[in-house]
Amino acid sequence: MSDIVNTVDARGFSCPQPVIMTLNGIKKANKGKMEILVDTDTAKENVSRAAGAQGWVVEDIQPEDEGYRITIRKEG
């Protein structure tokens, strides 16, 4: 069973949209583990930074197809 609570698919959006989508997902999830899918290096960096600023830990960044799968986590 996956412990991913939410997946945000921000592929195809230019900044700042992936960051806004991530922050909205973080508000809904509040804690747990989340995946964010992005398709640019800029979005990868900005989303990772924004998640960290909200107290989430970037657990993993995997290259995937034409972009990245970012896994973030926040303990309760």
PQR file of N, CA, C, O and H, with PARSE charges and radii, in Angstrom:
ATOM      1  N   MET A   1       0.835  -1.190   0.000 -0.4000 1.5000
ATOM      2  CA  MET A   1       0.000   0.000   0.000 -0.0000 2.0000
ATOM      3  C   MET A   1       0.879   1.254   0.000  0.5500 1.7000
ATOM      4  O   MET A   1       1.839   1.352   0.765 -0.5500 1.4000
ATOM      5  N   SER A   2       0.545   2.189  -0.850 -0.4000 1.5000
ATOM      6  CA  SER A   2       1.331   3.422  -0.966 -0.0000 2.0000
ATOM      7  C   SER A   2       0.955   4.380   0.156  0.5500 1.7000
ATOM      8  O   SER A   2      -0.207   4.465   0.555 -0.5500 1.4000
ATOM      9  H   SER A   2      -0.234   2.109  -1.472  0.4000 1.0000
ATOM     10  N   ASP A   3       1.953   5.099   0.657 -0.4000 1.5000
ATOM     11  CA  ASP A   3       1.661   6.104   1.669 -0.0000 2.0000
ATOM     12  C   ASP A   3       1.613   7.506   1.081  0.5500 1.7000
ATOM     13  O   ASP A   3       1.667   8.493   1.815 -0.5500 1.4000
ATOM     14  H   ASP A   3       2.897   5.030   0.333  0.4000 1.0000
ATOM     15  N   ILE A   4       1.511   7.600  -0.246 -0.4000 1.5000
ATOM     16  CA  ILE A   4       1.371   8.886  -0.920 -0.0000 2.0000
ATOM     17  C   ILE A   4      -0.058   9.385  -0.679  0.5500 1.7000
ATOM     18  O   ILE A   4      -1.024   8.687  -0.988 -0.5500 1.4000
ATOM     19  H   ILE A   4       1.466   6.799  -0.843  0.4000 1.0000
ATOM     20  N   VAL A   5      -0.185  10.594  -0.127 -0.4000 1.5000
ATOM     21  CA  VAL A   5      -1.515  11.117   0.166 -0.0000 2.0000
ATOM     22  C   VAL A   5      -2.074  11.962  -0.974  0.5500 1.7000
ATOM     23  O   VAL A   5      -3.287  12.149  -1.073 -0.5500 1.4000
ATOM     24  H   VAL A   5       0.600  11.161   0.124  0.4000 1.0000
ATOM     25  N   ASN A   6      -1.194  12.472  -1.833 -0.4000 1.5000
ATOM     26  CA  ASN A   6      -1.658  13.348  -2.889 -0.0000 2.0000
ATOM     27  C   ASN A   6      -0.603  13.399  -3.995  0.5500 1.7000
ATOM     28  O   ASN A   6       0.596  13.375  -3.720 -0.5500 1.4000
ATOM     29  H   ASN A   6      -0.209  12.320  -1.753  0.4000 1.0000
ATOM     30  N   THR A   7      -1.059  13.470  -5.241 -0.4000 1.5000
ATOM     31  CA  THR A   7      -0.150  13.680  -6.359 -0.0000 2.0000
ATOM     32  C   THR A   7      -0.576  14.949  -7.072  0.5500 1.7000
ATOM     33  O   THR A   7      -1.741  15.114  -7.431 -0.5500 1.4000
ATOM     34  H   THR A   7      -2.034  13.490  -5.464  0.4000 1.0000
ATOM     35  N   VAL A   8       0.381  15.842  -7.273 -0.4000 1.5000
ATOM     36  CA  VAL A   8       0.131  17.088  -8.001 -0.0000 2.0000
ATOM     37  C   VAL A   8       0.815  16.958  -9.354  0.5500 1.7000
ATOM     38  O   VAL A   8       2.038  16.835  -9.425 -0.5500 1.4000
ATOM     39  H   VAL A   8       1.328  15.707  -6.981  0.4000 1.0000
ATOM     40  N   ASP A   9       0.037  16.985 -10.421 -0.4000 1.5000
ATOM     41  CA  ASP A   9       0.596  16.898 -11.768 -0.0000 2.0000
ATOM     42  C   ASP A   9       0.698  18.312 -12.337  0.5500 1.7000
ATOM     43  O   ASP A   9      -0.274  18.865 -12.850 -0.5500 1.4000
ATOM     44  H   ASP A   9      -0.957  17.085 -10.363  0.4000 1.0000
ATOM     45  N   ALA A  10       1.904  18.885 -12.232 -0.4000 1.5000
ATOM     46  CA  ALA A  10       2.127  20.260 -12.703 -0.0000 2.0000
ATOM     47  C   ALA A  10       2.874  20.282 -14.030  0.5500 1.7000
ATOM     48  O   ALA A  10       3.419  21.315 -14.417 -0.5500 1.4000
ATOM     49  H   ALA A  10       2.694  18.436 -11.815  0.4000 1.0000
ATOM     50  N   ARG A  11       2.902  19.145 -14.734 -0.4000 1.5000
ATOM     51  CA  ARG A  11       3.567  19.101 -16.039 -0.0000 2.0000
ATOM     52  C   ARG A  11       2.796  19.958 -17.031  0.5500 1.7000
ATOM     53  O   ARG A  11       1.565  19.962 -17.046 -0.5500 1.4000
ATOM     54  H   ARG A  11       2.459  18.306 -14.420  0.4000 1.0000
ATOM     55  N   GLY A  12       3.535  20.678 -17.854 -0.4000 1.5000
ATOM     56  CA  GLY A  12       2.906  21.507 -18.870 -0.0000 2.0000
ATOM     57  C   GLY A  12       2.605  22.923 -18.403  0.5500 1.7000
ATOM     58  O   GLY A  12       2.151  23.753 -19.189 -0.5500 1.4000
ATOM     59  H   GLY A  12       4.535  20.674 -17.842  0.4000 1.0000
ATOM     60  N   PHE A  13       2.855  23.201 -17.133 -0.4000 1.5000
ATOM     61  CA  PHE A  13       2.624  24.541 -16.595 -0.0000 2.0000
ATOM     62  C   PHE A  13       3.957  25.243 -16.396  0.5500 1.7000
ATOM     63  O   PHE A  13       4.951  24.616 -16.027 -0.5500 1.4000
ATOM     64  H   PHE A  13       3.225  22.526 -16.494  0.4000 1.0000
ATOM     65  N   SER A  14       3.973  26.554 -16.644 -0.4000 1.5000
ATOM     66  CA  SER A  14       5.198  27.312 -16.401 -0.0000 2.0000
ATOM     67  C   SER A  14       5.088  27.998 -15.042  0.5500 1.7000
ATOM     68  O   SER A  14       3.991  28.243 -14.541 -0.5500 1.4000
ATOM     69  H   SER A  14       3.167  27.063 -16.944  0.4000 1.0000
ATOM     70  N   CYS A  15       6.243  28.302 -14.459 -0.4000 1.5000
ATOM     71  CA  CYS A  15       6.268  28.943 -13.148 -0.0000 2.0000
ATOM     72  C   CYS A  15       5.590  30.298 -13.242  0.5500 1.7000
ATOM     73  O   CYS A  15       5.742  31.000 -14.241 -0.5500 1.4000
ATOM     74  H   CYS A  15       7.134  28.103 -14.866  0.4000 1.0000
ATOM     75  N   PRO A  16       4.842  30.673 -12.209 -0.5600 1.5000
ATOM     76  CA  PRO A  16       4.820  30.077 -10.868  0.2800 2.0000
ATOM     77  C   PRO A  16       3.741  29.021 -10.653  0.5500 1.7000
ATOM     78  O   PRO A  16       3.546  28.577  -9.521 -0.5500 1.4000
ATOM     79  N   GLN A  17       3.032  28.605 -11.706 -0.4000 1.5000
ATOM     80  CA  GLN A  17       1.898  27.690 -11.543 -0.0000 2.0000
ATOM     81  C   GLN A  17       2.254  26.393 -10.805  0.5500 1.7000
ATOM     82  O   GLN A  17       1.493  26.003  -9.919 -0.5500 1.4000
ATOM     83  H   GLN A  17       3.190  28.967 -12.625  0.4000 1.0000
ATOM     84  N   PRO A  18       3.365  25.694 -11.112 -0.5600 1.5000
ATOM     85  CA  PRO A  18       3.683  24.471 -10.363  0.2800 2.0000
ATOM     86  C   PRO A  18       3.859  24.722  -8.858  0.5500 1.7000
ATOM     87  O   PRO A  18       3.484  23.881  -8.041 -0.5500 1.4000
ATOM     88  N   VAL A  19       4.425  25.867  -8.498 -0.4000 1.5000
ATOM     89  CA  VAL A  19       4.600  26.201  -7.076 -0.0000 2.0000
ATOM     90  C   VAL A  19       3.236  26.423  -6.432  0.5500 1.7000
ATOM     91  O   VAL A  19       2.982  25.923  -5.336 -0.5500 1.4000
ATOM     92  H   VAL A  19       4.730  26.550  -9.161  0.4000 1.0000
ATOM     93  N   ILE A  20       2.356  27.167  -7.099 -0.4000 1.5000
ATOM     94  CA  ILE A  20       1.018  27.434  -6.570 -0.0000 2.0000
ATOM     95  C   ILE A  20       0.259  26.115  -6.401  0.5500 1.7000
ATOM     96  O   ILE A  20      -0.390  25.899  -5.377 -0.5500 1.4000
ATOM     97  H   ILE A  20       2.562  27.573  -7.989  0.4000 1.0000
ATOM     98  N   MET A  21       0.339  25.237  -7.396 -0.4000 1.5000
ATOM     99  CA  MET A  21      -0.340  23.936  -7.324 -0.0000 2.0000
ATOM    100  C   MET A  21       0.207  23.099  -6.164  0.5500 1.7000
ATOM    101  O   MET A  21      -0.549  22.421  -5.468 -0.5500 1.4000
ATOM    102  H   MET A  21       0.866  25.412  -8.227  0.4000 1.0000
ATOM    103  N   THR A  22       1.524  23.154  -5.965 -0.4000 1.5000
ATOM    104  CA  THR A  22       2.150  22.418  -4.865 -0.0000 2.0000
ATOM    105  C   THR A  22       1.684  22.962  -3.529  0.5500 1.7000
ATOM    106  O   THR A  22       1.329  22.192  -2.637 -0.5500 1.4000
ATOM    107  H   THR A  22       2.138  23.704  -6.531  0.4000 1.0000
ATOM    108  N   LEU A  23       1.680  24.283  -3.377 -0.4000 1.5000
ATOM    109  CA  LEU A  23       1.250  24.895  -2.113 -0.0000 2.0000
ATOM    110  C   LEU A  23      -0.212  24.581  -1.819  0.5500 1.7000
ATOM    111  O   LEU A  23      -0.578  24.372  -0.662 -0.5500 1.4000
ATOM    112  H   LEU A  23       1.969  24.909  -4.101  0.4000 1.0000
ATOM    113  N   ASN A  24      -1.048  24.546  -2.848 -0.4000 1.5000
ATOM    114  CA  ASN A  24      -2.452  24.166  -2.651 -0.0000 2.0000
ATOM    115  C   ASN A  24      -2.554  22.717  -2.191  0.5500 1.7000
ATOM    116  O   ASN A  24      -3.356  22.397  -1.314 -0.5500 1.4000
ATOM    117  H   ASN A  24      -0.751  24.716  -3.788  0.4000 1.0000
ATOM    118  N   GLY A  25      -1.744  21.839  -2.780 -0.4000 1.5000
ATOM    119  CA  GLY A  25      -1.721  20.432  -2.367 -0.0000 2.0000
ATOM    120  C   GLY A  25      -1.242  20.265  -0.943  0.5500 1.7000
ATOM    121  O   GLY A  25      -1.765  19.436  -0.198 -0.5500 1.4000
ATOM    122  H   GLY A  25      -1.092  22.099  -3.493  0.4000 1.0000
ATOM    123  N   ILE A  26      -0.237  21.059  -0.556 -0.4000 1.5000
ATOM    124  CA  ILE A  26       0.298  21.019   0.808 -0.0000 2.0000
ATOM    125  C   ILE A  26      -0.779  21.446   1.809  0.5500 1.7000
ATOM    126  O   ILE A  26      -0.906  20.852   2.879 -0.5500 1.4000
ATOM    127  H   ILE A  26       0.188  21.733  -1.161  0.4000 1.0000
ATOM    128  N   LYS A  27      -1.553  22.476   1.459 -0.4000 1.5000
ATOM    129  CA  LYS A  27      -2.626  22.931   2.350 -0.0000 2.0000
ATOM    130  C   LYS A  27      -3.656  21.828   2.566  0.5500 1.7000
ATOM    131  O   LYS A  27      -4.131  21.629   3.685 -0.5500 1.4000
ATOM    132  H   LYS A  27      -1.450  22.959   0.589  0.4000 1.0000
ATOM    133  N   LYS A  28      -4.003  21.109   1.496 -0.4000 1.5000
ATOM    134  CA  LYS A  28      -4.986  20.028   1.598 -0.0000 2.0000
ATOM    135  C   LYS A  28      -4.447  18.855   2.403  0.5500 1.7000
ATOM    136  O   LYS A  28      -5.156  18.286   3.233 -0.5500 1.4000
ATOM    137  H   LYS A  28      -3.617  21.270   0.588  0.4000 1.0000
ATOM    138  N   ALA A  29      -3.188  18.494   2.156 -0.4000 1.5000
ATOM    139  CA  ALA A  29      -2.610  17.294   2.768 -0.0000 2.0000
ATOM    140  C   ALA A  29      -2.230  17.530   4.226  0.5500 1.7000
ATOM    141  O   ALA A  29      -2.452  16.668   5.076 -0.5500 1.4000
ATOM    142  H   ALA A  29      -2.612  18.957   1.482  0.4000 1.0000
ATOM    143  N   ASN A  30      -1.658  18.697   4.514 -0.4000 1.5000
ATOM    144  CA  ASN A  30      -1.236  19.061   5.865 -0.0000 2.0000
ATOM    145  C   ASN A  30      -0.041  18.259   6.373  0.5500 1.7000
ATOM    146  O   ASN A  30       0.857  18.821   7.000 -0.5500 1.4000
ATOM    147  H   ASN A  30      -1.477  19.397   3.824  0.4000 1.0000
ATOM    148  N   LYS A  31      -0.019  16.960   6.112 -0.4000 1.5000
ATOM    149  CA  LYS A  31       1.110  16.109   6.517 -0.0000 2.0000
ATOM    150  C   LYS A  31       1.071  14.837   5.684  0.5500 1.7000
ATOM    151  O   LYS A  31       0.126  14.601   4.932 -0.5500 1.4000
ATOM    152  H   LYS A  31      -0.748  16.503   5.602  0.4000 1.0000
ATOM    153  N   GLY A  32       2.110  14.021   5.829 -0.4000 1.5000
ATOM    154  CA  GLY A  32       2.182  12.767   5.086 -0.0000 2.0000
ATOM    155  C   GLY A  32       3.209  12.854   3.974  0.5500 1.7000
ATOM    156  O   GLY A  32       4.239  13.517   4.100 -0.5500 1.4000
ATOM    157  H   GLY A  32       2.878  14.213   6.440  0.4000 1.0000
ATOM    158  N   LYS A  33       2.906  12.172   2.887 -0.4000 1.5000
ATOM    159  CA  LYS A  33       3.836  12.121   1.765 -0.0000 2.0000
ATOM    160  C   LYS A  33       3.090  12.530   0.506  0.5500 1.7000
ATOM    161  O   LYS A  33       1.932  12.161   0.306 -0.5500 1.4000
ATOM    162  H   LYS A  33       2.070  11.634   2.785  0.4000 1.0000
ATOM    163  N   MET A  34       3.763  13.292  -0.335 -0.4000 1.5000
ATOM    164  CA  MET A  34       3.148  13.822  -1.541 -0.0000 2.0000
ATOM    165  C   MET A  34       4.109  13.726  -2.710  0.5500 1.7000
ATOM    166  O   MET A  34       5.324  13.803  -2.525 -0.5500 1.4000
ATOM    167  H   MET A  34       4.703  13.592  -0.173  0.4000 1.0000
ATOM    168  N   GLU A  35       3.578  13.557  -3.908 -0.4000 1.5000
ATOM    169  CA  GLU A  35       4.382  13.563  -5.131 -0.0000 2.0000
ATOM    170  C   GLU A  35       3.986  14.769  -5.971  0.5500 1.7000
ATOM    171  O   GLU A  35       2.811  15.118  -6.079 -0.5500 1.4000
ATOM    172  H   GLU A  35       2.591  13.494  -4.058  0.4000 1.0000
ATOM    173  N   ILE A  36       4.988  15.389  -6.557 -0.4000 1.5000
ATOM    174  CA  ILE A  36       4.736  16.478  -7.497 -0.0000 2.0000
ATOM    175  C   ILE A  36       5.448  16.133  -8.797  0.5500 1.7000
ATOM    176  O   ILE A  36       6.638  15.818  -8.796 -0.5500 1.4000
ATOM    177  H   ILE A  36       5.943  15.106  -6.469  0.4000 1.0000
ATOM    178  N   LEU A  37       4.721  16.194  -9.899 -0.4000 1.5000
ATOM    179  CA  LEU A  37       5.281  15.913 -11.216 -0.0000 2.0000
ATOM    180  C   LEU A  37       5.490  17.237 -11.936  0.5500 1.7000
ATOM    181  O   LEU A  37       4.553  18.019 -12.101 -0.5500 1.4000
ATOM    182  H   LEU A  37       3.754  16.450  -9.899  0.4000 1.0000
ATOM    183  N   VAL A  38       6.730  17.485 -12.367 -0.4000 1.5000
ATOM    184  CA  VAL A  38       7.060  18.714 -13.099 -0.0000 2.0000
ATOM    185  C   VAL A  38       7.869  18.350 -14.334  0.5500 1.7000
ATOM    186  O   VAL A  38       8.403  17.245 -14.435 -0.5500 1.4000
ATOM    187  H   VAL A  38       7.491  16.850 -12.234  0.4000 1.0000
ATOM    188  N   ASP A  39       7.954  19.289 -15.275 -0.4000 1.5000
ATOM    189  CA  ASP A  39       8.676  18.956 -16.511 -0.0000 2.0000
ATOM    190  C   ASP A  39       9.797  19.925 -16.855  0.5500 1.7000
ATOM    191  O   ASP A  39      10.300  19.908 -17.978 -0.5500 1.4000
ATOM    192  H   ASP A  39       7.520  20.186 -15.193  0.4000 1.0000
ATOM    193  N   THR A  40      10.204  20.782 -15.896 -0.4000 1.5000
ATOM    194  CA  THR A  40      11.348  21.661 -16.146 -0.0000 2.0000
ATOM    195  C   THR A  40      12.262  21.698 -14.925  0.5500 1.7000
ATOM    196  O   THR A  40      11.832  21.443 -13.800 -0.5500 1.4000
ATOM    197  H   THR A  40       9.795  20.796 -14.983  0.4000 1.0000
ATOM    198  N   ASP A  41      13.528  22.018 -15.169 -0.4000 1.5000
ATOM    199  CA  ASP A  41      14.482  22.165 -14.070 -0.0000 2.0000
ATOM    200  C   ASP A  41      14.081  23.317 -13.153  0.5500 1.7000
ATOM    201  O   ASP A  41      14.218  23.225 -11.933 -0.5500 1.4000
ATOM    202  H   ASP A  41      13.877  22.225 -16.083  0.4000 1.0000
ATOM    203  N   THR A  42      13.584  24.404 -13.749 -0.4000 1.5000
ATOM    204  CA  THR A  42      13.172  25.569 -12.955 -0.0000 2.0000
ATOM    205  C   THR A  42      12.043  25.190 -12.011  0.5500 1.7000
ATOM    206  O   THR A  42      12.077  25.536 -10.830 -0.5500 1.4000
ATOM    207  H   THR A  42      13.473  24.479 -14.740  0.4000 1.0000
ATOM    208  N   ALA A  43      11.046  24.485 -12.521 -0.4000 1.5000
ATOM    209  CA  ALA A  43       9.921  24.061 -11.676 -0.0000 2.0000
ATOM    210  C   ALA A  43      10.415  23.119 -10.577  0.5500 1.7000
ATOM    211  O   ALA A  43       9.963  23.203  -9.435 -0.5500 1.4000
ATOM    212  H   ALA A  43      11.018  24.204 -13.480  0.4000 1.0000
ATOM    213  N   LYS A  44      11.337  22.228 -10.921 -0.4000 1.5000
ATOM    214  CA  LYS A  44      11.889  21.295  -9.923 -0.0000 2.0000
ATOM    215  C   LYS A  44      12.520  22.072  -8.775  0.5500 1.7000
ATOM    216  O   LYS A  44      12.256  21.782  -7.608 -0.5500 1.4000
ATOM    217  H   LYS A  44      11.704  22.160 -11.849  0.4000 1.0000
ATOM    218  N   GLU A  45      13.352  23.056  -9.102 -0.4000 1.5000
ATOM    219  CA  GLU A  45      14.034  23.846  -8.069 -0.0000 2.0000
ATOM    220  C   GLU A  45      13.047  24.677  -7.256  0.5500 1.7000
ATOM    221  O   GLU A  45      13.121  24.706  -6.028 -0.5500 1.4000
ATOM    222  H   GLU A  45      13.566  23.291 -10.050  0.4000 1.0000
ATOM    223  N   ASN A  46      12.124  25.352  -7.937 -0.4000 1.5000
ATOM    224  CA  ASN A  46      11.182  26.231  -7.252 -0.0000 2.0000
ATOM    225  C   ASN A  46      10.211  25.462  -6.358  0.5500 1.7000
ATOM    226  O   ASN A  46       9.912  25.896  -5.246 -0.5500 1.4000
ATOM    227  H   ASN A  46      12.064  25.328  -8.935  0.4000 1.0000
ATOM    228  N   VAL A  47       9.720  24.320  -6.844 -0.4000 1.5000
ATOM    229  CA  VAL A  47       8.801  23.497  -6.051 -0.0000 2.0000
ATOM    230  C   VAL A  47       9.530  22.939  -4.827  0.5500 1.7000
ATOM    231  O   VAL A  47       8.977  22.932  -3.727 -0.5500 1.4000
ATOM    232  H   VAL A  47       9.963  23.967  -7.747  0.4000 1.0000
ATOM    233  N   SER A  48      10.759  22.475  -5.013 -0.4000 1.5000
ATOM    234  CA  SER A  48      11.535  21.935  -3.887 -0.0000 2.0000
ATOM    235  C   SER A  48      11.763  23.013  -2.832  0.5500 1.7000
ATOM    236  O   SER A  48      11.626  22.749  -1.638 -0.5500 1.4000
ATOM    237  H   SER A  48      11.207  22.481  -5.906  0.4000 1.0000
ATOM    238  N   ARG A  49      12.105  24.205  -3.256 -0.4000 1.5000
ATOM    239  CA  ARG A  49      12.349  25.323  -2.341 -0.0000 2.0000
ATOM    240  C   ARG A  49      11.065  25.711  -1.611  0.5500 1.7000
ATOM    241  O   ARG A  49      11.081  25.936  -0.401 -0.5500 1.4000
ATOM    242  H   ARG A  49      12.217  24.420  -4.227  0.4000 1.0000
ATOM    243  N   ALA A  50       9.957  25.790  -2.344 -0.4000 1.5000
ATOM    244  CA  ALA A  50       8.674  26.175  -1.733 -0.0000 2.0000
ATOM    245  C   ALA A  50       8.217  25.137  -0.707  0.5500 1.7000
ATOM    246  O   ALA A  50       7.716  25.492   0.360 -0.5500 1.4000
ATOM    247  H   ALA A  50       9.945  25.608  -3.327  0.4000 1.0000
ATOM    248  N   ALA A  51       8.390  23.861  -1.034 -0.4000 1.5000
ATOM    249  CA  ALA A  51       7.998  22.801  -0.098 -0.0000 2.0000
ATOM    250  C   ALA A  51       8.830  22.891   1.178  0.5500 1.7000
ATOM    251  O   ALA A  51       8.294  22.770   2.280 -0.5500 1.4000
ATOM    252  H   ALA A  51       8.796  23.573  -1.901  0.4000 1.0000
ATOM    253  N   GLY A  52      10.136  23.104   1.031 -0.4000 1.5000
ATOM    254  CA  GLY A  52      11.022  23.247   2.182 -0.0000 2.0000
ATOM    255  C   GLY A  52      10.637  24.434   3.052  0.5500 1.7000
ATOM    256  O   GLY A  52      10.718  24.362   4.278 -0.5500 1.4000
ATOM    257  H   GLY A  52      10.571  23.203   0.136  0.4000 1.0000
ATOM    258  N   ALA A  53      10.223  25.519   2.425 -0.4000 1.5000
ATOM    259  CA  ALA A  53       9.819  26.716   3.166 -0.0000 2.0000
ATOM    260  C   ALA A  53       8.546  26.473   3.975  0.5500 1.7000
ATOM    261  O   ALA A  53       8.280  27.177   4.949 -0.5500 1.4000
ATOM    262  H   ALA A  53      10.157  25.578   1.429  0.4000 1.0000
ATOM    263  N   GLN A  54       7.762  25.477   3.569 -0.4000 1.5000
ATOM    264  CA  GLN A  54       6.533  25.137   4.286 -0.0000 2.0000
ATOM    265  C   GLN A  54       6.760  24.050   5.341  0.5500 1.7000
ATOM    266  O   GLN A  54       5.814  23.578   5.973 -0.5500 1.4000
ATOM    267  H   GLN A  54       7.978  24.905   2.778  0.4000 1.0000
ATOM    268  N   GLY A  55       8.024  23.662   5.522 -0.4000 1.5000
ATOM    269  CA  GLY A  55       8.335  22.661   6.541 -0.0000 2.0000
ATOM    270  C   GLY A  55       8.306  21.224   6.042  0.5500 1.7000
ATOM    271  O   GLY A  55       8.392  20.288   6.836 -0.5500 1.4000
ATOM    272  H   GLY A  55       8.792  24.045   5.008  0.4000 1.0000
ATOM    273  N   TRP A  56       8.186  21.046   4.737 -0.4000 1.5000
ATOM    274  CA  TRP A  56       8.195  19.704   4.151 -0.0000 2.0000
ATOM    275  C   TRP A  56       9.628  19.334   3.773  0.5500 1.7000
ATOM    276  O   TRP A  56      10.430  20.203   3.431 -0.5500 1.4000
ATOM    277  H   TRP A  56       8.115  21.806   4.091  0.4000 1.0000
ATOM    278  N   VAL A  57       9.943  18.052   3.836 -0.4000 1.5000
ATOM    279  CA  VAL A  57      11.275  17.552   3.485 -0.0000 2.0000
ATOM    280  C   VAL A  57      11.211  16.951   2.086  0.5500 1.7000
ATOM    281  O   VAL A  57      10.343  16.130   1.792 -0.5500 1.4000
ATOM    282  H   VAL A  57       9.292  17.346   4.114  0.4000 1.0000
ATOM    283  N   VAL A  58      12.139  17.369   1.226 -0.4000 1.5000
ATOM    284  CA  VAL A  58      12.227  16.746  -0.101 -0.0000 2.0000
ATOM    285  C   VAL A  58      12.938  15.412   0.095  0.5500 1.7000
ATOM    286  O   VAL A  58      14.134  15.359   0.381 -0.5500 1.4000
ATOM    287  H   VAL A  58      12.845  18.036   1.465  0.4000 1.0000
ATOM    288  N   GLU A  59      12.175  14.343  -0.067 -0.4000 1.5000
ATOM    289  CA  GLU A  59      12.674  13.000   0.192 -0.0000 2.0000
ATOM    290  C   GLU A  59      13.390  12.418  -1.015  0.5500 1.7000
ATOM    291  O   GLU A  59      14.363  11.679  -0.869 -0.5500 1.4000
ATOM    292  H   GLU A  59      11.204  14.386  -0.299  0.4000 1.0000
ATOM    293  N   ASP A  60      12.902  12.755  -2.224 -0.4000 1.5000
ATOM    294  CA  ASP A  60      13.456  12.138  -3.421 -0.0000 2.0000
ATOM    295  C   ASP A  60      13.106  12.975  -4.643  0.5500 1.7000
ATOM    296  O   ASP A  60      12.031  13.571  -4.707 -0.5500 1.4000
ATOM    297  H   ASP A  60      12.111  13.356  -2.343  0.4000 1.0000
ATOM    298  N   ILE A  61      14.013  13.018  -5.610 -0.4000 1.5000
ATOM    299  CA  ILE A  61      13.738  13.623  -6.920 -0.0000 2.0000
ATOM    300  C   ILE A  61      14.222  12.629  -7.966  0.5500 1.7000
ATOM    301  O   ILE A  61      15.417  12.351  -8.065 -0.5500 1.4000
ATOM    302  H   ILE A  61      14.887  12.533  -5.557  0.4000 1.0000
ATOM    303  N   GLN A  62      13.287  12.098  -8.746 -0.4000 1.5000
ATOM    304  CA  GLN A  62      13.613  11.110  -9.765 -0.0000 2.0000
ATOM    305  C   GLN A  62      13.340  11.675 -11.158  0.5500 1.7000
ATOM    306  O   GLN A  62      12.250  12.183 -11.421 -0.5500 1.4000
ATOM    307  H   GLN A  62      12.316  12.325  -8.665  0.4000 1.0000
ATOM    308  N   PRO A  63      14.333  11.588 -12.055 -0.5600 1.5000
ATOM    309  CA  PRO A  63      14.043  11.942 -13.452  0.2800 2.0000
ATOM    310  C   PRO A  63      12.998  10.954 -13.991  0.5500 1.7000
ATOM    311  O   PRO A  63      13.069   9.753 -13.731 -0.5500 1.4000
ATOM    312  N   GLU A  64      12.048  11.474 -14.732 -0.4000 1.5000
ATOM    313  CA  GLU A  64      10.975  10.618 -15.244 -0.0000 2.0000
ATOM    314  C   GLU A  64      10.491  11.166 -16.583  0.5500 1.7000
ATOM    315  O   GLU A  64      10.113  12.334 -16.677 -0.5500 1.4000
ATOM    316  H   GLU A  64      11.990  12.450 -14.943  0.4000 1.0000
ATOM    317  N   ASP A  65      10.502  10.340 -17.600 -0.4000 1.5000
ATOM    318  CA  ASP A  65      10.086  10.753 -18.941 -0.0000 2.0000
ATOM    319  C   ASP A  65      10.755  12.080 -19.300  0.5500 1.7000
ATOM    320  O   ASP A  65      11.976  12.151 -19.442 -0.5500 1.4000
ATOM    321  H   ASP A  65      10.809   9.391 -17.523  0.4000 1.0000
ATOM    322  N   GLU A  66       9.957  13.108 -19.441 -0.4000 1.5000
ATOM    323  CA  GLU A  66      10.481  14.421 -19.836 -0.0000 2.0000
ATOM    324  C   GLU A  66      10.583  15.373 -18.643  0.5500 1.7000
ATOM    325  O   GLU A  66      10.688  16.584 -18.835 -0.5500 1.4000
ATOM    326  H   GLU A  66       8.965  13.050 -19.326  0.4000 1.0000
ATOM    327  N   GLY A  67      10.556  14.853 -17.430 -0.4000 1.5000
ATOM    328  CA  GLY A  67      10.573  15.740 -16.271 -0.0000 2.0000
ATOM    329  C   GLY A  67      11.055  15.048 -15.013  0.5500 1.7000
ATOM    330  O   GLY A  67      11.979  14.235 -15.045 -0.5500 1.4000
ATOM    331  H   GLY A  67      10.471  13.869 -17.275  0.4000 1.0000
ATOM    332  N   TYR A  68      10.416  15.384 -13.907 -0.4000 1.5000
ATOM    333  CA  TYR A  68      10.840  14.876 -12.598 -0.0000 2.0000
ATOM    334  C   TYR A  68       9.645  14.505 -11.736  0.5500 1.7000
ATOM    335  O   TYR A  68       8.564  15.083 -11.856 -0.5500 1.4000
ATOM    336  H   TYR A  68       9.666  16.045 -13.881  0.4000 1.0000
ATOM    337  N   ARG A  69       9.863  13.527 -10.862 -0.4000 1.5000
ATOM    338  CA  ARG A  69       8.889  13.148  -9.839 -0.0000 2.0000
ATOM    339  C   ARG A  69       9.533  13.518  -8.499  0.5500 1.7000
ATOM    340  O   ARG A  69      10.518  12.908  -8.084 -0.5500 1.4000
ATOM    341  H   ARG A  69      10.740  13.058 -10.764  0.4000 1.0000
ATOM    342  N   ILE A  70       8.970  14.513  -7.837 -0.4000 1.5000
ATOM    343  CA  ILE A  70       9.486  14.995  -6.561 -0.0000 2.0000
ATOM    344  C   ILE A  70       8.618  14.409  -5.450  0.5500 1.7000
ATOM    345  O   ILE A  70       7.397  14.559  -5.470 -0.5500 1.4000
ATOM    346  H   ILE A  70       8.169  15.009  -8.174  0.4000 1.0000
ATOM    347  N   THR A  71       9.241  13.748  -4.491 -0.4000 1.5000
ATOM    348  CA  THR A  71       8.507  13.207  -3.347 -0.0000 2.0000
ATOM    349  C   THR A  71       8.860  14.041  -2.130  0.5500 1.7000
ATOM    350  O   THR A  71      10.032  14.200  -1.789 -0.5500 1.4000
ATOM    351  H   THR A  71      10.234  13.627  -4.475  0.4000 1.0000
ATOM    352  N   ILE A  72       7.829  14.574  -1.475 -0.4000 1.5000
ATOM    353  CA  ILE A  72       8.044  15.378  -0.278 -0.0000 2.0000
ATOM    354  C   ILE A  72       7.290  14.731   0.890  0.5500 1.7000
ATOM    355  O   ILE A  72       6.334  13.982   0.692 -0.5500 1.4000
ATOM    356  H   ILE A  72       6.877  14.445  -1.752  0.4000 1.0000
ATOM    357  N   ARG A  73       7.741  15.037   2.103 -0.4000 1.5000
ATOM    358  CA  ARG A  73       7.168  14.397   3.284 -0.0000 2.0000
ATOM    359  C   ARG A  73       7.120  15.393   4.437  0.5500 1.7000
ATOM    360  O   ARG A  73       8.002  16.237   4.591 -0.5500 1.4000
ATOM    361  H   ARG A  73       8.518  15.646   2.264  0.4000 1.0000
ATOM    362  N   LYS A  74       6.059  15.271   5.246 -0.4000 1.5000
ATOM    363  CA  LYS A  74       5.971  16.054   6.474 -0.0000 2.0000
ATOM    364  C   LYS A  74       5.351  15.167   7.543  0.5500 1.7000
ATOM    365  O   LYS A  74       4.277  14.596   7.355 -0.5500 1.4000
ATOM    366  H   LYS A  74       5.342  14.585   5.120  0.4000 1.0000
ATOM    367  N   GLU A  75       6.045  15.065   8.657 -0.4000 1.5000
ATOM    368  CA  GLU A  75       5.540  14.258   9.780 -0.0000 2.0000
ATOM    369  C   GLU A  75       4.443  15.028  10.515  0.5500 1.7000
ATOM    370  O   GLU A  75       4.413  16.258  10.517 -0.5500 1.4000
ATOM    371  H   GLU A  75       6.917  15.529   8.809  0.4000 1.0000
ATOM    372  N   GLY A  76       3.544  14.264  11.139 -0.4000 1.5000
ATOM    373  CA  GLY A  76       2.428  14.863  11.878 -0.0000 2.0000
ATOM    374  C   GLY A  76       2.869  15.499  13.124  0.5500 1.7000
ATOM    375  O   GLY A  76       2.049  16.049  13.860 -0.5500 1.4000
ATOM    376  H   GLY A  76       3.569  13.264  11.138  0.4000 1.0000
TER
END
